[in-house]
Amino acid sequence: MRDQDYRIEIFRYLKDRFGAELFLHPERQRIFSEYRFILDSLVESKDLVKTPNGAYNVSPQALNTLSQIAIEDRQHRDAISQQRKLNFLTAALILVTLVAALVGN
């Protein structure tokens, strides 16, 4: 991260994400509350730090969390790949067994 003091306010983030039209949306309060809840949960998990003026800073813990997510994602993809290979081998084994049974009769 280039700027160690980077911080984001919830209203600026939502404006950047959804555009200024969000402030006219009839459910804007619910949307603000949902995003505030998400950001506050990241504060609780120590991934963000809430400043006195209500902005949020990224904490060093966030890098560990992102690294852990990347590791888990790779392990998940590896498990899916291994499962597909096992499915292929099982289908091949069934096919070979059927052919052997038909030829043997």
C-alpha positions in Angstrom: 0.0 0.0 0.0 1.5 3.3 -1.0 -0.3 5.6 1.4 0.0 4.3 5.0 -2.5 6.9 6.2 -5.2 6.0 3.6 -8.6 6.1 5.1 -12.1 5.9 3.8 -15.4 7.3 5.0 -18.5 5.2 4.5 -20.3 7.9 2.5 -17.4 8.4 0.1 -17.0 4.7 -0.4 -20.7 4.2 -1.2 -20.7 7.2 -3.5 -17.6 5.8 -5.4 -19.2 2.3 -5.5 -22.8 3.1 -6.4 -22.7 6.7 -7.6 -24.3 9.9 -6.3 -27.8 8.5 -7.1 -27.5 6.3 -4.0 -28.2 9.4 -1.9 -31.6 9.7 -3.6 -32.4 6.0 -3.3 -35.5 5.3 -1.1 -33.6 2.5 0.8 -30.3 4.5 1.3 -30.6 4.3 5.1 -30.8 0.5 5.0 -27.8 0.3 2.6 -25.7 2.7 4.7 -26.6 0.6 7.8 -25.6 -2.7 6.1 -22.3 -1.3 5.0 -21.6 0.3 8.3 -22.3 -3.1 9.9 -19.9 -4.8 7.6 -17.1 -2.2 8.2 -17.7 -2.4 12.0 -17.4 -6.2 11.8 -14.1 -5.7 10.1 -13.1 -3.4 13.0 -14.1 -6.2 15.5 -11.9 -8.7 13.6 -9.0 -6.2 13.7 -8.8 -5.9 9.9 -9.9 -2.2 10.0 -9.3 0.5 12.6 -12.0 3.1 13.1 -10.7 6.6 13.6 -12.3 9.1 15.9 -13.9 11.0 13.0 -15.7 7.8 11.8 -13.3 6.9 8.9 -11.7 3.5 8.6 -8.1 2.6 8.2 -6.7 -0.7 7.0 -4.7 -2.5 9.8 -1.7 -4.7 9.4 -3.9 -7.7 10.4 -5.8 -7.2 7.1 -2.8 -8.4 5.2 -2.7 -11.6 7.2 -6.4 -12.1 6.6 -6.0 -11.6 2.9 -3.1 -14.0 2.8 -5.2 -16.6 4.7 -8.1 -16.1 2.3 -5.7 -16.7 -0.7 -4.3 -19.9 0.9 -7.8 -21.2 1.6 -8.9 -20.3 -1.9 -6.0 -22.2 -3.4 -6.7 -25.2 -1.2 -10.3 -25.2 -2.3 -9.4 -25.0 -6.0 -6.9 -27.9 -5.5 -9.6 -30.0 -3.8 -12.0 -29.4 -6.6 -9.4 -30.3 -9.2 -8.6 -33.5 -7.3 -12.3 -34.4 -7.0 -12.7 -34.0 -10.8 -9.8 -36.3 -11.4 -11.2 -38.9 -9.1 -14.6 -38.6 -10.8 -12.9 -39.2 -14.2 -11.0 -42.2 -12.9 -14.1 -43.7 -11.4 -16.0 -43.3 -14.7 -13.1 -44.8 -16.6 -13.0 -47.8 -14.1 -16.7 -48.3 -14.5 -16.4 -48.2 -18.3 -13.4 -50.7 -18.3 -15.4 -53.0 -16.0 -18.4 -53.0 -18.3 -16.3 -53.7 -21.3 -14.5 -56.5 -19.6 -17.9 -58.0 -18.4 -19.3 -57.8 -22.0 -16.2 -59.3 -23.6 -16.0 -62.1 -21.0 -19.4 -63.4 -21.8 
